[in-house]
Amino acid sequence: MGPRSRRALLLLLGALGALGVRTAAAQGRARPHSLRYLFMGATVPDLGLPLFEALGYVDDQLFVSYDHETRRAEPRAPWAWGGAAGQLWLQLSQGLKGWDHMFTVDFWTIMDNLNHSKATKLGVVPESHTLQVILGCEILEDNSTRGFWKYGYDGEDHLGFCPKTLNWTAALPEARATKLEWEVNRIRARQNRAFLERDCPEQLRRLLELGKGLLDQLVPPSVKVTRHVASAVTTLQCRALNFYPPNITMRWLKDRQPLDAVDVDVLPNGDGTYQGRVAVSLPPGEEQRYTCQVEHPGLEQPLTATWEPSKSGPLVVGVVSGVAIGVIVLLTGVLFKNLRKRQSSRAAPGDYVLAKCA
């Protein structure tokens, strides 16, 4: 996969995290929910990206995928297929075929306005370009809704749609030509707004009903601490395993006092649960002064764990602590999140920044 493709993937992961669901800290409080569609395509598919691929998420759960080659929507969650979901699935399949066509038209419009399509039209082997789109809606704690619709080109922020004004914001001067062209088409702008403010929330509510009991489940983490010794530096790594939802707080305490906050790497397990990890470096022999503390909506109280040596290797000890600490922070790096600073987004200092409506 080329650098443009890798940057495009990081863009989607970063965008996924930037639009992540804000989870209520109190278990009795209504949780916000989101429906997000991620679209990506490349002009030269041999870079590892198809001409068009779509992924649909309810909150952090992948429930549908679609690609240009098969032109079929495939269910990715058991609750989204069969029975009561039949009519909705038919609508989803037809809708994604429409997005496939629109994506191609928009891709060529942007390339034309950037003079990137001339080589292809002249029969010259073209340089590959990528287009990324994230669109969808949120239902917030007060039952209000919010829509979003963003375009990225070659891994850079490009255009964002503003439902209230029916205008587009250009992240770069080069995007202005497409902005002006799209703003002339007021019919499409009104269709965009109708999708974000009416169709998307309605679809999200139907999906939440289908996934009831699964999307709202709370799975608490188990916690493990391991030690790694290299040269004169010892590293303790704390891992929280198999939890849902993905928002979690992990921190290190030294002599029962919290250390400065550090980024928590949270990654999907592939089975609907997540794992998180946070590490600390320390001088050899001071391991017993450090404690890992974890907070999660599935835990009634914070969980603490320390490393202890044993004959068979590191021993994991989990102790329920009565000390309540700060609010739960959001996962900043998914997808595959996104969910939510994942390892991939940490590798790119110039993260994708979404354009904002004026």
Secondary structure by P-SEA (a helix, b strand, c coil): ccaaaaaaaaaaaaaaaaaccccccccccbbbbbbbbbbbbbcccccccccbbbbbbccccccccccccccbbbbcccccccccaaaaaaaaaaaaaaaaaaaaaaaaaaaaaacccccccccccccbbbbbbbbbcccccccbbbbbbbbbccccccccccccccbbbbccccaaaaaaaaaaaaaaaaaaaaaaccaaaaaaaaaaaaacccccbbbbbbbbbbbbbcccbbbbbbbbccccccccccccccccccccbbbbbbbbccccccccbbbbbbcccccccbbbbbbcccccbbbbbbbbbccccbbbbbbbbcccccccccccccccccccccaaaaaccccbbbbbcc
